[in-house]
Amino acid sequence: MDWRERLLAYLRRRLPAADDVTIARLSGMPAGASNETVGVDLRLSCDGHEFELPLVLRPQRHHGILAPYDIGRQFAVMRALAATDVPVPPVLWYERDPAVLGVPFFFMGRVHGETLPLFWYGGSHARLAAAAETLARIHAVDWRAAGLGFLLPDPAVSPLPSPLHTELAQWRGRAEHLRVAHSPLLIALGSYLAANEPADARHALLHGDPNPGNYLFRGDSVVAVLDWELAAIGDPRSDLGFYAALLTVFGGMPGDGGRSVLSEAYEGMTGTPQHNLAYYEALGLYRMAIVMSGWGGFGGFYGQDAIARRLSVLAGPRWAG
């Protein structure tokens, strides 16, 4: 029995009320640099009627730039958010047993919409404002009430460690996995971040990667936020800083002091000035240094150099001290 037959048998067990379940179509779908996504179109027969059920299959990867992966964690985040006003695709089934596909996986409903490229161009736009408003909505989630306390490195610890610590716990694990945790850049930057965390830092739910490709738009409205594998508990400005860091590494146009078009739109939507954004771009660059290490070759050379040059602008020539 090949994997398609095992998958079909699994789906039939999950849909026992149907007279018959067939897979009408399997297709690869656009995905980010770290995800595998498969479109699965099901055809259900029930009481003489046929129904189409468009799904998305998300298998867990063994290797990649964000390894080690935990698809169950992403499933749990999206299931928790379904009870909030954050738009996420409906998640259906999580299967941790690798007997079906060789790896854990989950299914979610397919939401139709358009994504945008990584960089925003053309100044202010209704979709940019909608993305910023949605990001602010994510940050406003009562993450404890939503059952997202499992995102903490140790939910039993009280009082909470600093927002920097709660966010970077999973990144230290990735650095260890990639064997770069003791690189001079990460050690120096980690020390700088720990010594300079803003006094007004607070704990909130983070999406982790709020680039425009992770929003699905229908018209000028966000109908779903995708790719929750980097979700964490940390300061909301960290999401803004990570987007600024993406611009730095991938050739966008980072603004002064960690600002970007996204942070400007976020301020406009929330009415709250965002301070210390240079620090949070530096935090984003710490994360990007780990991501680029996972790419080796190009990432190891170009990415590390771009990060070091940007840090000298953000934090001055003594940032590593």
C-alpha positions as a printed Julia matrix, in Angstrom:
321×3 Matrix{Float64}:
   0.0    0.0    0.0
   1.56   3.31  -1.08
   1.14   6.58   0.81
  -1.88   7.68  -1.24
  -3.76   4.52  -0.35
  -2.81   4.89   3.31
  -3.94   8.52   3.23
  -7.27   7.59   1.65
  -7.83   4.87   4.27
  -7.1    7.44   6.98
  -9.59   9.92   5.52
 -12.29   7.27   5.27
 -11.81   6.51   8.96
 -12.14  10.21   9.73
 -15.36  10.54   7.69
 -17.37   7.45   8.65
 -20.73   9.02   7.8
 -19.83   9.22   4.1
 -20.84   6.32   1.84
 -17.63   6.81  -0.09
 -14.57   9.07   0.01
 -12.22   9.52  -2.92
  -9.28  11.81  -3.54
 -10.19  13.74  -6.68
  -6.93  15.67  -6.88
  -3.59  16.13  -5.15
  -1.6   19.24  -5.92
   1.39  21.14  -4.65
   0.57  24.58  -3.33
   2.64  27.77  -2.97
   4.43  27.74   0.38
   7.1   29.56   2.29
  10.76  28.66   2.41
  10.27  26.24   5.27
   6.91  24.57   4.67
   5.5   21.73   2.64
   1.87  22.17   1.6
  -0.33  19.8   -0.41
  -3.78  20.55  -1.74
  -6.16  17.61  -1.32
  -9.53  17.75  -3.05
 -11.91  15.18  -1.6
 -15.11  13.93  -3.22
 -17.66  12.65  -0.72
 -20.72  10.57  -1.55
 -23.56  10.54   0.97
 -27.19   9.46   0.48
 -26.93   9.76  -3.26
 -25.34  13.22  -3.21
 -21.76  14.22  -3.96
 -19.84  16.95  -2.18
 -16.44  18.51  -2.77
 -14.2   19.15   0.24
 -11.05  21.19  -0.49
  -8.39  20.62   2.17
  -4.75  21.43   2.79
  -2.33  18.78   4.06
   0.62  19.98   6.16
   3.2   17.22   6.74
   6.06  17.73   9.18
   9.46  18.15   7.59
  12.51  16.26   8.79
  14.99  18.93   7.73
  14.91  22.6    6.8
  15.88  26.11   7.81
  13.54  26.08  10.83
  14.28  22.55  12.06
  13.47  20.94  14.38
   9.85  21.15  13.27
   6.76  20.51  15.39
   3.62  20.37  13.29
   1.54  19.45  16.33
   2.46  22.74  17.99
   1.32  24.67  14.91
  -1.96  22.73  14.86
  -2.56  23.51  18.55
  -1.94  27.23  18.0
  -4.42  27.41  15.12
  -7.04  25.39  16.98
  -6.75  27.73  19.97
  -7.03  30.81  17.75
 -10.22  29.51  16.12
 -12.07  30.69  19.25
 -10.68  34.24  18.91
 -11.21  37.02  16.38
  -7.93  36.22  14.61
  -8.77  34.79  11.16
  -7.15  31.37  10.71
  -8.02  28.44   8.44
 -10.09  25.8   10.24
  -7.93  22.9   11.39
  -9.47  19.45  11.18
  -7.29  16.52  12.17
  -3.81  16.14  13.61
  -2.11  12.77  13.26
   1.06  12.19  15.26
   1.42   8.53  14.21
   4.01   8.34  11.37
   2.52   5.07  10.12
   0.27   6.89   7.63
   2.71   9.21   5.83
   6.02   8.55   7.57
   5.75  11.83   9.51
   3.14  13.57  11.67
   0.72  15.79   9.74
  -2.48  17.78  10.0
  -5.32  18.8    7.74
  -6.9   22.22   7.54
  -9.63  23.74   5.43
  -8.59  25.59   2.29
  -9.25  29.33   2.36
  -9.3   31.11  -0.97
  -7.5   34.43  -1.2
  -4.47  36.26  -2.51
  -1.08  36.66  -0.9
   1.35  39.49  -1.46
   5.1   39.52  -2.12
   7.54  39.95   0.74
   8.1   43.67   0.17
   5.39  46.3    0.26
   5.75  48.92  -2.45
   3.77  51.98  -3.37
   3.35  53.5    0.07
   0.08  53.37   1.97
  -2.49  50.84   0.82
  -5.72  49.43   2.23
  -4.23  45.94   2.35
  -1.24  47.15   4.31
  -3.59  48.77   6.83
  -5.61  45.53   7.02
  -2.45  43.49   7.65
  -1.36  45.88  10.4
  -4.81  45.77  12.0
  -4.76  41.97  11.94
  -1.31  41.89  13.5
  -2.51  44.19  16.27
  -5.45  41.83  16.78
  -3.03  38.92  17.2
  -1.07  40.87  19.8
  -4.28  41.68  21.69
  -5.29  38.02  22.15
  -5.61  36.99  25.79
  -3.17  34.15  25.23
  -3.65  32.57  28.63
  -7.45  32.5   28.3
  -7.06  31.1   24.78
  -5.03  28.18  26.12
  -1.76  29.24  24.53
   0.34  29.01  27.66
   2.06  25.98  26.14
   4.05  28.43  23.98
   6.07  29.37  27.07
   9.37  27.52  27.48
   8.18  26.3   30.9
   4.5   27.08  31.61
   4.93  26.12  35.28
   7.5   28.82  36.03
   6.24  31.84  37.95
   6.83  34.73  37.64
   7.3   34.69  33.88
  10.82  35.12  32.51
  11.39  38.23  30.42
   9.66  38.49  27.02
  13.09  38.13  25.4
  13.62  34.8   27.19
  10.17  33.42  26.41
  10.53  34.23  22.72
  14.09  33.05  22.18
  13.72  29.67  23.9
  12.69  27.93  20.67
  15.36  29.79  18.69
  18.11  28.57  20.96
  16.9   25.06  20.23
  17.16  25.72  16.5
  20.64  27.15  16.92
  21.71  24.03  18.81
  20.16  21.83  16.12
  22.11  23.69  13.42
  25.27  23.66  15.58
  25.63  27.45  15.42
  24.67  28.31  19.01
  28.29  29.13  19.85
  29.01  31.3   16.83
  30.65  34.61  17.78
  27.84  36.62  16.15
  25.06  34.89  18.09
  26.94  34.99  21.38
  27.72  38.7   21.06
  24.25  39.63  19.83
  22.57  37.49  22.48
  24.54  39.26  25.19
  23.64  42.65  23.75
  19.92  41.76  23.64
  19.91  40.46  27.21
  21.65  43.57  28.53
  19.46  46.05  26.66
  15.9   44.69  26.73
  13.56  47.7   27.01
  12.05  48.28  30.44
   8.57  48.46  28.91
   8.77  45.01  27.28
   5.62  42.97  27.81
   4.29  39.49  27.06
   1.89  39.02  24.15
   1.11  36.48  21.47
   3.44  36.79  18.47
   2.75  35.47  15.01
   6.49  35.17  14.52
   6.66  35.87  10.77
   4.26  38.68   9.79
   5.46  39.09   6.21
   2.77  39.83   3.6
   3.0   36.32   2.14
   1.48  34.94   5.33
  -1.75  36.91   4.95
  -4.57  35.81   2.66
  -6.58  38.71   1.26
  -9.97  38.83  -0.35
 -10.35  42.33  -1.66
  -8.82  44.55   0.99
  -9.7   42.27   3.9
  -7.53  39.65   5.58
  -9.43  36.36   5.5
  -6.73  34.14   7.01
  -3.3   34.32   8.61
  -1.07  31.38   7.69
   2.12  29.69   8.92
   2.05  29.73  12.71
   5.16  27.62  13.24
   7.07  30.58  14.73
   4.31  31.64  17.12
   5.68  32.59  20.52
   5.09  34.71  23.6
   7.16  37.9   23.52
   6.94  41.64  23.05
   4.66  42.73  20.17
   7.41  44.88  18.71
   9.35  41.72  17.97
   7.0   40.95  15.06
   7.66  44.42  13.65
  11.39  43.96  14.16
  11.44  40.61  12.42
   9.79  42.12   9.36
  12.43  44.88   9.35
  15.11  42.19   9.63
  13.65  40.39   6.61
  14.01  43.6    4.63
  17.65  43.9    5.71
  18.61  40.37   4.74
  16.59  40.01   1.55
  17.34  43.38   0.01
  14.3   45.42   0.92
  14.34  48.97   2.2
  14.69  49.03   6.0
  13.87  52.35   7.56
  15.63  54.41  10.19
  15.94  52.93  13.65
  14.17  49.65  12.88
  11.14  51.26  11.28
   9.37  49.9    8.2
   6.16  50.44   6.27
   4.59  47.77   8.48
   5.54  49.51  11.72
   4.24  52.81  10.33
   0.92  51.19   9.42
   0.79  49.46  12.82
   1.22  52.79  14.6
  -1.5   54.28  12.44
  -3.93  51.46  13.22
  -3.25  51.28  16.96
  -2.64  54.98  17.6
   0.32  53.98  19.79
   3.89  55.1   19.01
   6.29  52.17  18.86
   9.55  52.87  20.67
  12.87  50.96  20.67
  12.29  49.47  17.23
  16.05  49.42  16.56
  16.39  46.96  19.45
  13.63  44.76  18.04
  15.14  44.76  14.57
  18.36  43.6   16.23
  16.34  40.82  17.86
  14.94  39.97  14.43
  18.48  39.85  13.06
  19.43  37.37  15.8
  16.67  35.1   14.53
  17.63  35.72  10.91
  21.23  34.77  11.65
  19.96  31.34  12.69
  17.68  31.09   9.65
  20.5   31.98   7.27
  22.78  29.44   8.93
  20.2   26.83   7.97
  20.66  27.8    4.34
  24.43  27.32   4.49
  26.43  28.61   1.49
  24.66  31.77   0.39
  23.04  32.35   3.76
  26.22  31.75   5.71
  28.22  34.3    3.73
  25.89  36.98   2.46
  23.38  36.81   5.3
  25.89  37.06   8.13
  27.66  39.96   6.43
  24.39  41.85   5.86
  23.4   41.28   9.48
  26.71  42.54  10.86
  26.6   45.66   8.67
  23.03  46.45   9.71
  23.85  45.96  13.4
  26.59  48.57  13.16
  23.92  51.01  11.93
  21.33  50.05  14.53
  23.49  49.74  17.63
  26.78  51.43  16.8
  30.29  50.03  16.5
  30.31  48.87  20.13
  27.16  46.68  19.89
  29.17  43.49  20.35
  30.78  44.69  23.54
